[in-house]
């Protein structure tokens, strides 16, 4: 299920990159392109992330991250040197880091809600006698 989900979001977000390419060709500046990328592509890549982030493979994580790498390469053009530099230049975080933060935020919010506060309680481990 997760493999189909990841493939679907990667495909959908990748298809949105044409907007970035088109606007770049029309003269949009880097700040505008990053804003549009964030709203058009990254939002797709992060939708419901707490539900699936922990279950995806490293290959699927790379596929998701690749969309942002391509987007930043389009946005920065000849100024693109590396993914790490591109993230710094555009003041963005890796999608992996963002998903980790989104999951943590979800857990903290659930813990503060009386109805959901027991969802993420650690259970004490019981020693087993072998």
N, C-alpha and C positions, 0 to 999 in steps of 0.2 A: 504494500500500500504506500509506504513512504517513498519508495523508489519512483512510483508513478507520480506522486505528489511533487517531489523535487523536480523531476523531469518537466512536469507541467509548469511549475513556477519559473524555472529557468527559461523555458521556451517563451512563456508569456512576457517575462521581463526583457529577454533578448529582443523580442519583436518590438518592444517599445524604444529600443535604442535608435531606431530610425528618426525619432523626434529629435534626439540630441544631434544626430548627424545633420539633419535638415536645418535646425536652428544655428548650428555652428557655421554652416555654409552661408546662412543669411546674415551672419555677423554678430550673433549673440555673444556676450562676454562670458568669461569663465564662471563668475559668480551666478549669473542667470542659468547657465547650463548645469551647474551643480545643483541649484535649487530645483530645476525641472527633473534632473536625474533622480534626486531624492524623492520627489513626489510621484513620478511616473514609474520608476523602476524599483528603487529600493523598497518602497512600500509593498510592492508585490512580493519581493524576496523575503520580507520579514513578516508577512501576514500570518498570524496565529503561530508564530515561532515557538512559544513555550510548549505547544502541543506536540511538536515534531522534532525540535532541535536535538534532544537527547537520543533520538532513535536513528539518526542518519549516519551514513558511513563517511569516512574521511574523503572518499572519492566524490560523494555527493556534496560535501562541504566545499571541496575545491570547485565543483561545477557552479555552485552558487556564487562563490567568491569571484570566479572568472567573469561573471556578468559585470560586476563592479569594476574589475580590472579593465575590461574592454571599454566600459563607459568612461572611465577616467582617461584612457588612452585617446578616445575620441575627443573628450573635452580639452585635454592639454595639448594634443597634437604633437608637434616637434619638441615641446617642453617636457614630454613624458620621458623620464629616465628609468624609473622603477616603480613598482607598486607602492613600496614604502614611502618613497619621495612624493609620489602622487597623492597619497593620503595626507601627508603633511602639507603639501601645497594647497590642497582643497579643504583642509581642516575637517576631514572625515575620518571615521574609524573603520577598521575592517568589519565585514559583516559578521564574522565569527565573534568578535568582541561585542558588537551590538547585540547579537542574539544572546550571548551570555548575560549581558546587562538586562535585557528584556525579561529573561527567565528569572533572574534574581528579583527584579522589580515585581514580577507576577507573584512570586512566592511571598515576598514581604507584604504585598497588598492583601493576599489571601490570608496570611497570618493575622493581619489586623482586623479582619472581618470575623465576627462571632460565628457566623454560619460555616466558614471555611477554615477556621484557625487550626484544625487538626489534620488537614490534608498533608502537611509536610513535616509532621513530628517524627523525629527519629525514634525508632523502636529500640529498646535495649536488646543487646544480643544475649542470647541464652547459651551458655556453654553446653556443648554436647558431649556426652560420655560415649567414648568408643571402646 
